[in-house]
Amino acid sequence: MKDQTQPALPISFSDIEAAARVIKDAVLNTPAARSETLSALTGAEIVLKFEIFQFTASFKERGALNRLSALSDEERKRGVVAMSAGNHAQGVAYHANRLNIPTTIFMPEGTPFTKVRNTERLGATVVLSGETLSESSDAARIFEAETGAVFIHPFDDPLVMAGQGTLALEFLASFPDLDVLVVPIGGGGLISGIAVAARHINPKIKIIGVQTEAYPAMKAALEGREIRPTKVTIAEGIAVKMPGLLTREVVRALVDDILIVKESMIEDAIDALMEIEKVVVEGAGAAGLAAVLQFPDLFRGKKVGLPLCGGNIDPRTLSFCVMRGMVRDGRISRLKVTTLDLPGALARVTAIVGRIGANIVEVYHQRQFATAPVKYTEIELVVETKDRLHGERLIKALEEVGLEVTDTSGAMAMRG
């Protein structure tokens, strides 16, 4: 455990208590609950904090409102400006609109239309500028200098950090005996606030951060390295190239470890939360569960708190996660069946699929593009089964009547 006898940190527990009083009537005290099924699945006692139930589906409202509430009357008239591609933009836009503060949000030019539209609906003026968040930030800073608007930083601001820490106050009020909190890290605002609050309430609690393989920026910064991301990540909410200077002070002092998770584990976590808890969580919000799934030995037997910190996921991305998860579970597979090209060949294959109780999702009858000899035909099936064992039964039934079957999806060979 980190030693808390450090020089004064950028925020204190009293700052977080003050933030809780400021945001009390405008930000939801989100529910927290134990997950019986996830606990059985992981071997840890899993407790979830549902920040996805905030109005903008993200914890970002906490810090945004705390920062906005500190503006003077003169600053409110000048308005605010922020840079964000998602949750911070919506949190600032929503609460600034409530407080009648003019708001301009700079977003990268490639920001999905749904995020632009949602931010505009919340009352902000959106300016698309630059290809990256860094370029959007530069444009926002120029706007700040030219107009006098107040820049609302997404993470490296003591008031923002303190606002995010209110999540831990609520979480530990409901579950004071948590052994560990597993928190996604982008710029570090959330884990900084949580760490200060949680360690004050329970000095023995462990704080574990989570980052993606594509953007391990905080871990690299603490090790004196820089990252040069070459990949995209499904957890775009924590895809931050340069973490905060203030936040890294807190992380260095109070966070016990930072785990790096695979993209496939984040996809699995999104899918598990939807199927088991019936909630929609974005990649960044599911990163904590991904860490528990990827490193089960670290958490087995412990009471683990997971803040589900965001639920703004693109519907198409969500559908891909669900279908890819079904493939990894062996519930969706693609089979190539080779048979003599005779009348009734397709009917013979589909009859076996029906008898086994599987469901045909798609079927392709290949003749011209088949690799089999000319007297043969290839039937490609995308089939849905109850589980991997059910899929194996289907393959066995097809082979028992002399058909050649190849699992071209690899679903039957994936982890069980």
PARO-285617 format. One line per field, with one value per residue (C-alpha): residue number from 1; residue in one letter; chain; x, y, z. Coordinates in Angstrom, 3 decimals. Example, Ala and Ser with C-alpha at 12.3 -4.5 7.8 and 13.67 -1.06 7.14 Angstrom:
<sites>
n <- [1	2] $
res <- [A	S] $
chain <- [A	A] $
x <- [12.300	13.670] $
y <- [-4.500	-1.060] $
z <- [7.800	7.140] $
</sites>
This chain:
<sites>
n <- [1	2	3	4	5	6	7	8	9	10	11	12	13	14	15	16	17	18	19	20	21	22	23	24	25	26	27	28	29	30	31	32	33	34	35	36	37	38	39	40	41	42	43	44	45	46	47	48	49	50	51	52	53	54	55	56	57	58	59	60	61	62	63	64	65	66	67	68	69	70	71	72	73	74	75	76	77	78	79	80	81	82	83	84	85	86	87	88	89	90	91	92	93	94	95	96	97	98	99	100	101	102	103	104	105	106	107	108	109	110	111	112	113	114	115	116	117	118	119	120	121	122	123	124	125	126	127	128	129	130	131	132	133	134	135	136	137	138	139	140	141	142	143	144	145	146	147	148	149	150	151	152	153	154	155	156	157	158	159	160	161	162	163	164	165	166	167	168	169	170	171	172	173	174	175	176	177	178	179	180	181	182	183	184	185	186	187	188	189	190	191	192	193	194	195	196	197	198	199	200	201	202	203	204	205	206	207	208	209	210	211	212	213	214	215	216	217	218	219	220	221	222	223	224	225	226	227	228	229	230	231	232	233	234	235	236	237	238	239	240	241	242	243	244	245	246	247	248	249	250	251	252	253	254	255	256	257	258	259	260	261	262	263	264	265	266	267	268	269	270	271	272	273	274	275	276	277	278	279	280	281	282	283	284	285	286	287	288	289	290	291	292	293	294	295	296	297	298	299	300	301	302	303	304	305	306	307	308	309	310	311	312	313	314	315	316	317	318	319	320	321	322	323	324	325	326	327	328	329	330	331	332	333	334	335	336	337	338	339	340	341	342	343	344	345	346	347	348	349	350	351	352	353	354	355	356	357	358	359	360	361	362	363	364	365	366	367	368	369	370	371	372	373	374	375	376	377	378	379	380	381	382	383	384	385	386	387	388	389	390	391	392	393	394	395	396	397	398	399	400	401	402	403	404	405	406	407	408	409	410	411	412	413	414	415	416] $
res <- [M	K	D	Q	T	Q	P	A	L	P	I	S	F	S	D	I	E	A	A	A	R	V	I	K	D	A	V	L	N	T	P	A	A	R	S	E	T	L	S	A	L	T	G	A	E	I	V	L	K	F	E	I	F	Q	F	T	A	S	F	K	E	R	G	A	L	N	R	L	S	A	L	S	D	E	E	R	K	R	G	V	V	A	M	S	A	G	N	H	A	Q	G	V	A	Y	H	A	N	R	L	N	I	P	T	T	I	F	M	P	E	G	T	P	F	T	K	V	R	N	T	E	R	L	G	A	T	V	V	L	S	G	E	T	L	S	E	S	S	D	A	A	R	I	F	E	A	E	T	G	A	V	F	I	H	P	F	D	D	P	L	V	M	A	G	Q	G	T	L	A	L	E	F	L	A	S	F	P	D	L	D	V	L	V	V	P	I	G	G	G	G	L	I	S	G	I	A	V	A	A	R	H	I	N	P	K	I	K	I	I	G	V	Q	T	E	A	Y	P	A	M	K	A	A	L	E	G	R	E	I	R	P	T	K	V	T	I	A	E	G	I	A	V	K	M	P	G	L	L	T	R	E	V	V	R	A	L	V	D	D	I	L	I	V	K	E	S	M	I	E	D	A	I	D	A	L	M	E	I	E	K	V	V	V	E	G	A	G	A	A	G	L	A	A	V	L	Q	F	P	D	L	F	R	G	K	K	V	G	L	P	L	C	G	G	N	I	D	P	R	T	L	S	F	C	V	M	R	G	M	V	R	D	G	R	I	S	R	L	K	V	T	T	L	D	L	P	G	A	L	A	R	V	T	A	I	V	G	R	I	G	A	N	I	V	E	V	Y	H	Q	R	Q	F	A	T	A	P	V	K	Y	T	E	I	E	L	V	V	E	T	K	D	R	L	H	G	E	R	L	I	K	A	L	E	E	V	G	L	E	V	T	D	T	S	G	A	M	A	M	R	G] $
chain <- [A	A	A	A	A	A	A	A	A	A	A	A	A	A	A	A	A	A	A	A	A	A	A	A	A	A	A	A	A	A	A	A	A	A	A	A	A	A	A	A	A	A	A	A	A	A	A	A	A	A	A	A	A	A	A	A	A	A	A	A	A	A	A	A	A	A	A	A	A	A	A	A	A	A	A	A	A	A	A	A	A	A	A	A	A	A	A	A	A	A	A	A	A	A	A	A	A	A	A	A	A	A	A	A	A	A	A	A	A	A	A	A	A	A	A	A	A	A	A	A	A	A	A	A	A	A	A	A	A	A	A	A	A	A	A	A	A	A	A	A	A	A	A	A	A	A	A	A	A	A	A	A	A	A	A	A	A	A	A	A	A	A	A	A	A	A	A	A	A	A	A	A	A	A	A	A	A	A	A	A	A	A	A	A	A	A	A	A	A	A	A	A	A	A	A	A	A	A	A	A	A	A	A	A	A	A	A	A	A	A	A	A	A	A	A	A	A	A	A	A	A	A	A	A	A	A	A	A	A	A	A	A	A	A	A	A	A	A	A	A	A	A	A	A	A	A	A	A	A	A	A	A	A	A	A	A	A	A	A	A	A	A	A	A	A	A	A	A	A	A	A	A	A	A	A	A	A	A	A	A	A	A	A	A	A	A	A	A	A	A	A	A	A	A	A	A	A	A	A	A	A	A	A	A	A	A	A	A	A	A	A	A	A	A	A	A	A	A	A	A	A	A	A	A	A	A	A	A	A	A	A	A	A	A	A	A	A	A	A	A	A	A	A	A	A	A	A	A	A	A	A	A	A	A	A	A	A	A	A	A	A	A	A	A	A	A	A	A	A	A	A	A	A	A	A	A	A	A	A	A	A	A	A	A	A	A	A	A	A	A	A	A	A	A	A	A	A	A	A	A	A	A	A	A	A	A	A	A	A	A	A	A	A	A	A	A] $
x <- [0.000	1.195	2.381	0.002	2.588	3.305	3.477	0.045	-1.925	-3.875	-7.157	-8.155	-10.997	-12.615	-12.633	-14.593	-17.015	-17.562	-18.161	-20.763	-22.695	-22.499	-23.797	-26.223	-29.487	-28.475	-26.494	-27.955	-26.702	-26.558	-27.456	-24.844	-25.580	-23.889	-23.933	-24.616	-23.887	-20.686	-19.493	-20.021	-18.350	-15.209	-14.748	-14.755	-17.627	-18.510	-20.299	-21.350	-21.927	-24.293	-23.027	-24.656	-27.924	-26.807	-28.781	-25.893	-24.988	-21.595	-19.806	-18.455	-21.418	-19.987	-16.777	-18.330	-21.012	-18.575	-16.326	-19.199	-20.659	-17.409	-17.636	-18.208	-21.163	-18.805	-17.283	-20.727	-21.580	-18.385	-19.360	-17.322	-15.433	-14.401	-12.691	-14.140	-15.268	-17.921	-18.900	-17.192	-18.819	-22.270	-21.707	-20.538	-23.284	-26.080	-25.202	-24.065	-27.434	-29.183	-27.171	-27.751	-24.062	-23.200	-21.186	-18.937	-17.546	-14.686	-14.700	-12.482	-13.823	-14.332	-16.532	-19.565	-22.705	-24.606	-22.203	-22.313	-26.098	-26.471	-24.156	-26.037	-29.348	-28.028	-27.634	-24.002	-22.557	-20.365	-17.330	-15.632	-11.934	-8.855	-8.342	-7.404	-8.401	-5.071	-5.859	-9.366	-7.819	-5.527	-8.541	-10.441	-7.518	-7.402	-11.149	-10.545	-7.895	-9.980	-13.332	-12.514	-14.559	-13.475	-11.834	-13.289	-10.618	-11.892	-9.605	-6.598	-8.504	-8.811	-12.545	-13.201	-11.157	-13.000	-16.343	-15.446	-14.423	-18.015	-18.638	-16.464	-18.296	-21.554	-20.049	-18.412	-21.463	-23.398	-20.578	-18.027	-16.289	-14.966	-11.454	-10.557	-11.848	-11.017	-11.194	-10.646	-7.966	-7.924	-6.600	-6.862	-9.586	-11.899	-9.321	-7.694	-10.928	-11.877	-8.431	-8.405	-11.929	-11.604	-8.230	-9.512	-12.548	-10.664	-6.848	-6.542	-8.589	-6.661	-7.075	-6.354	-6.340	-7.133	-5.911	-6.065	-3.191	-3.572	-3.423	-1.434	-0.614	-0.786	1.296	3.860	3.951	4.644	7.461	8.948	7.864	5.627	3.277	2.738	-0.644	-0.856	-4.189	-7.740	-9.634	-13.238	-12.648	-12.337	-13.398	-10.002	-7.998	-5.918	-2.396	-1.250	-2.643	-2.946	-0.029	-2.147	-3.815	-0.566	0.550	-2.445	-2.069	1.604	0.807	-2.367	-2.930	-1.550	-1.255	-2.347	-3.457	-3.408	-6.344	-6.849	-9.469	-11.124	-11.593	-13.295	-15.621	-16.367	-17.083	-19.519	-21.291	-21.381	-22.832	-25.548	-26.464	-26.117	-26.978	-29.156	-27.310	-25.524	-21.973	-19.375	-15.847	-14.298	-17.073	-16.536	-12.748	-12.898	-14.787	-12.429	-9.516	-11.237	-11.968	-8.393	-6.638	-8.989	-6.271	-5.706	-9.310	-10.516	-12.089	-12.081	-14.949	-14.423	-16.106	-16.525	-17.835	-19.672	-18.639	-20.185	-22.891	-22.514	-21.683	-22.461	-25.294	-23.333	-20.305	-22.542	-24.076	-20.612	-19.571	-22.622	-22.155	-18.391	-19.067	-21.463	-18.750	-16.214	-18.765	-19.368	-22.991	-22.472	-20.297	-19.678	-19.517	-18.474	-20.159	-18.830	-21.159	-21.872	-23.760	-26.992	-30.670	-31.729	-28.201	-29.088	-32.320	-30.399	-28.011	-30.710	-32.762	-29.866	-29.460	-33.154	-33.060	-30.186	-32.123	-29.730	-30.809	-29.569	-28.779	-27.350	-26.753	-24.627	-24.674	-21.301	-20.735	-18.795	-16.460	-16.046	-12.603	-14.019	-13.949	-16.528	-18.870	-19.123	-20.729	-19.929	-22.689	-21.659	-23.846	-23.842	-25.579	-26.690	-26.440	-27.037	-23.337	-20.081	-21.129	-24.324	-22.272	-19.973	-23.033	-24.152	-20.769	-20.702	-24.213	-23.229	-20.047	-21.878	-23.765	-20.536	-20.401	-17.116	-17.416	-14.977	-15.490	-14.263	-15.095	-12.906	-15.746	-15.501	-11.787	-12.068	-11.882	-14.718] $
y <- [0.000	3.495	5.678	8.568	10.650	12.715	16.445	18.061	16.696	18.907	18.009	17.025	15.073	18.321	19.475	16.358	16.861	20.427	19.192	16.738	19.618	21.630	18.923	17.223	18.465	18.270	15.024	11.625	9.547	6.485	3.041	0.471	-3.241	-6.614	-8.791	-12.400	-13.724	-11.749	-12.751	-16.429	-15.953	-14.238	-15.734	-12.223	-10.417	-7.880	-4.659	-2.277	1.486	2.454	5.846	5.052	6.189	9.827	12.056	12.100	8.465	9.356	10.354	13.412	15.458	15.483	17.292	19.500	20.823	21.383	23.429	25.393	26.204	27.937	30.497	34.113	36.021	37.809	34.507	33.042	35.935	35.305	31.669	28.485	26.458	22.808	20.213	16.711	13.958	12.609	12.448	15.599	17.564	16.366	16.873	20.459	21.201	19.844	21.648	24.870	24.998	24.497	27.386	29.629	29.714	30.029	26.984	26.151	22.653	21.868	18.344	16.532	16.570	12.806	12.759	10.468	12.367	10.973	12.605	15.915	15.836	14.896	17.699	20.238	19.025	19.782	23.440	23.785	25.226	22.548	23.446	20.638	21.439	19.319	15.638	14.796	15.798	17.578	19.750	20.406	21.430	23.894	25.401	25.655	27.452	29.947	30.511	31.028	33.693	35.483	35.528	35.363	32.172	30.017	26.727	23.713	21.021	17.425	16.114	18.228	20.660	20.380	21.198	18.629	16.017	16.775	16.462	13.034	11.964	12.280	8.944	7.257	8.989	7.455	4.062	3.587	4.906	2.003	-0.587	0.501	-2.880	-2.908	-4.372	-2.793	-0.283	-0.930	2.321	3.122	5.745	8.172	11.555	10.509	12.789	10.012	7.798	10.827	11.915	8.366	7.618	10.672	10.026	6.268	6.356	8.939	6.803	3.504	3.765	0.019	-0.053	-0.790	1.393	-0.302	1.622	0.158	1.235	-0.269	-1.780	0.992	3.890	3.011	6.706	7.125	4.016	5.201	8.713	7.383	5.288	8.284	7.159	8.589	6.562	6.809	5.184	3.269	1.558	2.568	1.228	0.454	2.332	5.751	7.421	6.552	6.923	9.819	10.277	12.726	12.310	15.256	16.701	17.153	13.781	11.899	13.336	11.711	8.455	8.241	8.768	6.736	4.182	0.712	-0.568	0.049	-2.970	-3.067	-4.899	-6.440	-5.168	-8.589	-8.511	-5.116	-6.511	-9.487	-7.147	-5.051	-8.211	-9.692	-6.536	-6.418	-10.098	-10.463	-7.037	-5.913	-2.574	-0.871	0.214	1.798	0.452	2.781	2.012	-1.724	-1.585	-2.340	-5.576	-6.402	-6.228	-8.622	-11.030	-10.855	-11.073	-13.194	-14.333	-10.742	-10.352	-13.818	-13.837	-10.027	-7.550	-5.533	-2.224	-1.412	2.001	1.598	5.094	5.571	4.205	6.192	3.509	3.636	1.159	-0.380	-0.937	-2.509	-4.899	-5.950	-6.631	-8.792	-10.844	-11.253	-12.315	-14.973	-16.258	-16.404	-18.285	-20.788	-19.673	-18.359	-20.275	-20.373	-23.854	-24.912	-28.167	-29.947	-32.438	-33.983	-31.540	-33.501	-32.472	-32.164	-31.616	-28.328	-29.739	-32.683	-30.329	-27.994	-30.959	-32.088	-28.563	-28.521	-31.965	-30.909	-27.794	-25.221	-22.080	-21.027	-17.305	-17.153	-19.659	-19.453	-22.157	-21.928	-23.476	-21.030	-19.894	-23.224	-24.786	-28.327	-30.513	-29.622	-32.482	-31.115	-28.031	-26.023	-24.871	-22.147	-21.822	-19.246	-21.073	-20.203	-22.820	-22.843	-23.145	-24.664	-28.224	-27.811	-26.601	-29.605	-31.897	-30.283	-30.804	-34.433	-35.065	-33.646	-35.710	-38.906	-38.862	-38.490	-34.721	-32.846	-29.966	-27.118	-24.542	-21.502	-19.129	-20.977	-20.641	-24.259	-23.870	-20.682	-20.566	-22.211] $
z <- [0.000	-0.793	2.065	2.619	4.509	1.405	0.706	0.439	-2.499	-4.936	-3.199	0.317	1.847	2.957	-0.685	-1.599	1.273	0.075	-3.465	-2.176	-0.621	-3.843	-6.177	-3.769	-5.279	-8.950	-9.352	-8.605	-5.685	-7.891	-6.541	-5.583	-5.380	-5.025	-8.146	-7.223	-10.705	-11.317	-7.847	-8.679	-12.066	-10.746	-7.293	-5.811	-4.122	-6.804	-5.882	-8.661	-8.520	-11.346	-12.533	-15.874	-14.269	-14.178	-16.559	-19.059	-18.235	-16.782	-13.561	-15.411	-14.219	-10.695	-11.482	-14.150	-11.799	-8.945	-11.238	-12.800	-9.394	-8.397	-11.228	-10.279	-11.743	-14.107	-15.273	-15.846	-18.162	-20.151	-20.556	-20.529	-23.074	-22.937	-25.050	-25.173	-27.497	-25.202	-21.546	-20.260	-23.066	-22.096	-18.373	-18.880	-21.425	-19.244	-16.037	-17.730	-19.473	-16.114	-14.668	-17.746	-18.605	-22.334	-23.376	-26.317	-26.732	-29.116	-30.518	-33.051	-36.590	-36.564	-33.458	-34.004	-34.989	-32.016	-29.534	-31.383	-31.526	-27.848	-26.749	-28.863	-27.452	-23.973	-24.909	-25.989	-29.171	-30.718	-32.820	-34.729	-34.934	-35.488	-36.073	-32.483	-28.957	-28.637	-31.644	-30.320	-27.007	-28.776	-30.552	-27.264	-25.628	-28.510	-28.066	-24.341	-25.021	-27.651	-25.820	-22.124	-21.721	-18.774	-19.756	-17.924	-17.917	-18.111	-15.340	-14.313	-12.097	-8.292	-8.315	-11.033	-9.157	-5.919	-7.658	-9.011	-5.504	-4.312	-6.006	-3.374	-0.519	-1.709	-2.528	0.866	2.697	1.157	1.357	3.989	4.050	0.480	0.240	-3.082	-5.616	-9.271	-11.222	-14.926	-15.634	-18.540	-17.474	-13.842	-12.470	-11.315	-9.632	-7.965	-6.328	-5.410	-3.940	-1.681	-0.404	-0.001	1.744	4.234	5.041	5.090	5.078	4.425	1.217	-1.964	-5.048	-8.383	-11.656	-15.077	-18.498	-21.977	-23.926	-26.495	-23.981	-20.814	-20.407	-16.629	-15.991	-18.519	-17.043	-13.555	-15.022	-16.836	-20.283	-22.997	-25.152	-28.888	-29.479	-32.743	-32.108	-31.369	-28.385	-27.586	-24.310	-25.945	-22.695	-21.191	-24.409	-23.086	-24.410	-21.715	-18.168	-15.836	-13.890	-10.761	-11.100	-11.421	-8.074	-6.416	-8.339	-7.422	-3.744	-3.251	-6.028	-5.348	-8.914	-12.491	-14.519	-18.318	-19.911	-23.328	-25.756	-25.839	-22.061	-22.250	-24.908	-22.650	-19.731	-21.780	-22.897	-19.378	-17.849	-20.474	-20.235	-16.469	-15.052	-17.990	-18.232	-21.113	-20.247	-22.521	-22.869	-20.298	-17.831	-18.210	-17.795	-14.068	-14.608	-17.480	-15.033	-12.627	-15.493	-16.803	-13.425	-11.270	-8.848	-7.710	-6.587	-5.625	-2.162	-1.855	-1.773	-4.939	-5.762	-9.453	-10.530	-13.843	-14.767	-18.216	-20.469	-23.685	-26.218	-29.912	-30.706	-33.568	-31.340	-28.706	-31.238	-32.411	-28.806	-28.243	-31.404	-30.913	-27.341	-28.561	-30.912	-28.065	-25.959	-28.752	-29.148	-32.673	-35.118	-38.865	-40.330	-43.819	-44.810	-47.900	-49.622	-53.011	-55.218	-55.429	-55.228	-51.597	-50.245	-48.601	-47.163	-45.712	-43.876	-42.563	-41.351	-39.153	-37.783	-36.901	-35.303	-33.020	-32.010	-33.414	-35.255	-38.710	-38.743	-42.273	-45.065	-48.226	-50.913	-52.664	-56.077	-58.250	-55.455	-53.686	-53.225	-53.220	-56.397	-59.045	-58.108	-54.596	-53.109	-50.005	-47.695	-45.278	-42.210	-39.436	-36.607	-33.103	-30.363	-26.625	-25.838	-27.073	-26.174	-28.172	-31.145	-30.857	-30.881	-34.129	-35.788	-34.650	-36.035	-39.425	-39.544	-38.567	-41.892	-43.885	-44.260	-44.034	-41.523	-40.877	-38.125	-40.065	-37.207	-34.696	-32.180	-31.024	-30.306	-28.244	-24.485	-22.632] $
</sites>
